[in-house]
Amino acid sequence: MKHTKEQPLCALVTGASSGIGQATARELAHKGYRLVICGRNEAALNSLSRELSAMTQVHSLVFDVSDKSEVQKAIDSLPPSWASIDILINNAGNAHGLDLIQDGDSDDWDAMIDSNIKGVLYVTQAVLPQMIQRGQGHILMVGSTAAKEVYPKGNVYCATKAAVDALAQGIRMDLNGTGIKVGAIHPGMVHTSFSAVRFKGDQARAEAVYQGVDPLQAQDIAELICFVVSRPSHVNIADLVVMPTDQASSTIVARK
């Protein structure tokens, strides 16, 4: 897929109100993509929309990816000029808690399963019909190294990200021959609000995760995403794992 003077490519980014999603929206705007930015924080989306409107066309949608009816209603509400989504960045998702399975909070489990797995399914299914009809499109999942390697107390979060990895592979197989590309990018430690959410606002505990480490930044992942989606139509980067140099695995991290 290529930009045209008449109609630049349109990318839909979930979880665009902060972190990797927000950085990705900014990077895509700089590259000239039209953007549909999605999230639950309407004020943050409005602020980002105002910022990016100086560079490109922006349309915002406020919905929770874990609510199937909200997802479908939001996608169906897109005006005709925005209905053709060329690129879907399934970024929305969170970690909740870091507990032994016997001490786990089932509400945390539900929140992760609903956003990390069901959210990907709901948004993908809502966006796919027009991609299939046009015979082109690109779906990119933002997963985690947790998809590749389970770590202590990561049980359910790791399981949800393993599911995202499996979905990327399965959807790619199901869509083979349609002209639609499907892939996943799996980041290691990225300094965003991820840990603050996981530890329910405990900033001291969240910052300790990155102490003595030079972690990835949201911008690093945004630049990689832009690289992946800008490859020629015959090139599909199916699976990409990226970690900071200080990280060798989920549990091996060099701290200064």
N, C-alpha and C positions, 0 to 999 in steps of 0.2 A: 504494500500500500504506500502511496506517495501523496504528499500534499499537492493540491492544485491551487492556482491563483483564485479560482472561483470559490473553492470550498476546502479549507484546511481540514485535516483529520480531526475527529472528535474523540476525546478520551474521557471516560467516566471513572472517577476515583472515589472509592468508598473510604470512610475514615479520614476525610480530608481536613478536618478541623484542627488536627494537631499532628505532631510527630512525622513519621515517614510519609503519611498521606499528604500532609500539608507541604512538606518539602518537595514531594513528587509533583504536586499541582503547580508549584512555583516553577520547577524545572521544565515541565511540559509547556507552561505558558511562555517561558523564555524561548522555547524551541518553536513556538508558533502554533501549537495545537489548540483547538477549541476545547473548552473544558466543561464537564458536568461534575461539579464538586458536591459530594454527599457526606452527611454526618448527622449527628443528633444535636450538636451545639449550634443553634441557629445564629446566635450573635457572632460566634467565631467564623462561621461560613460567610456571613454578610460582610465581615471585615476583610476576609480573604478575597471575596468576590470584588470588593471595591479596589483592593490592591492590584489584583491581576487583570482587572478590566482595562487598565492602562496599556496592557500588552496584547490582550487577546479577547475573544468573546467568551463570556462565562455565564453559565446557568447553574443555580444551586438547588439542591433537593434536600429537604430535611426529613429524615426517616431513620428508623432503627432497623438494621439489617436482620435482626433476629425475629422481626415481626413480618410474616409472609404477606399479610394483607397490606401493610404499610409499604413494603417493597414494591409490590405489583401496582398499587395505586400511584406511587411516586413515578415509576417508570412509565406508566400509562399516561401520566400528566404532561410528559414532555411534548412541547409544541412540535409540529411536523418538521420544522427546520433543525430540530435537535434529536429527532427520533432515531437517526442512523448513528449508532455508537460503533466506532471503528475499533476502539481499544477499551477493554475493561480491566481496571486494576483492582482486584479483590484484596484490599489492604485492611479493611476493618477487622478488628479482633482484639482480644485482651487476655491477659493472665490474671487470675484471681486466687490469691493465697499461695503459700508454699508450705504444704503440710504433709506429714505421713498420711497414707491413705486411711488409716484407722482414726486419724484426727481430722479428716477433711470435712469441709462444710458443703453439704449437698447443694446449697444455693450457689456457691462458687462453681461447682461442677456444672450446674445447669447454665449459668451465665457463660461459661467458656464453650460448652457444647452448642449453645444457641447462637452465639456470635461467630465463633471460629469455624464451625462446621455448617450449621443450618444457614447462617448468613451468606456464606459462599454459595451454597446451593440455590437459595432464593434469588439472589441477585443475578447469578449466572443464568438461571432458567428464565428470568424476566427479560434479560438482554439478548439471549441467544436467537430467538426467532428471526429478528431482522438481520442478524449476521448470516444465518443459514440462507435466508431468502436472497441476500445479495452475493452469497458465495465468497465472503471475505470477512475478516475480523481477527482480533488477537485478544486472548484472555490470559492474564498473568496473575498468578496467586503470590501473595507475600506470605511466605511460611516462616520457618525458623529452623535453626540447626537442631532444635528440639524434635523436629520431624525425623531426624537421622539418628539421633542418639538420646536415649532416655537418661535422665539424671535424677539423683535422690530427691524426693519430695516433689518432683515434677509430674508425677503420675498422669493426672487427667489433662493437664496442659499439653504435655508431650503427646498424649494420645490424640488430642484434637489436631495438633500440627502434623502428626503422622497421617491423620485422615485427610488433611489438606493436600499433602504430598500424594497420597493415593488417588484423591479426586483429580488432581492435575493429570496424573497418568491415565486414569480411566476416561476422563473427558476427552483427552487427546486421542485416545483410541476410538471412542465413539464418534468423534468428529472427523476422523481421518477421511480424506476425500472431499470434504466440504470447502476446503480453502481457508479454514479457520485455524490459526496457530494457538497452541496452548502450552504454557510453561509455568515454572515456579522459580522464585528467588528465595533463598533461605539464609537470612542474616543471623550472625552470632550476636555478640553484645553490641547493642546500639544505645547510645545515651539519649533517651527520650523520656517521656512520662511513664513508660512501660512499668518500671519497677515501683514507681509511686502508686500506680493503680494496683499492681500486684499486692503491695503491702498496705493498701487501703489508706493512703495519705501519710504514712510514716516516712517523712522525708529523710530523716537520719539513716534509717535502714535502707531506703532506696539508694541514697548516695553512696553508702558503703559498698554496694555492688560494684561500683566503678572506681573505688579508691585504689590508687596506685596503678591504674590501667589506662592506656590510651585507647578508648573504645571507638567503634565506628560512630559516625554522626548520621543523622537522618539524611543529610545532603549526599553522603556517600552512596546510600541506597537509591536515592532519587536519581543520581547520575547513572547508576547501573541500570535502573529501570528504563530510563530514556534511551540508553544504548540498546537494550534488548528489543524495545518496541520499534526502534528505527532501522532494524536490519531489513535487507531486501526480502521480498515476499517469499522467496524460496528458502530462506534461512530461518529456522526456528530454534531459539535457545531454550531447550526443554527443561533444563534443571541446572541451577546455579547456586552454589554454596559460597558464602563470603563471611569471613571472620576478621577481626582486628589481628594485627601481627602478634599482639600479646596473648592471644587465645589460641590454644592448640586443640581443645575439645571443650565440651560443656563443663568439665570439671578441672581442666588443666589450664590455668591462667597465670601468667607471669606478672607479679605485682612488684612495683618498685618501692 
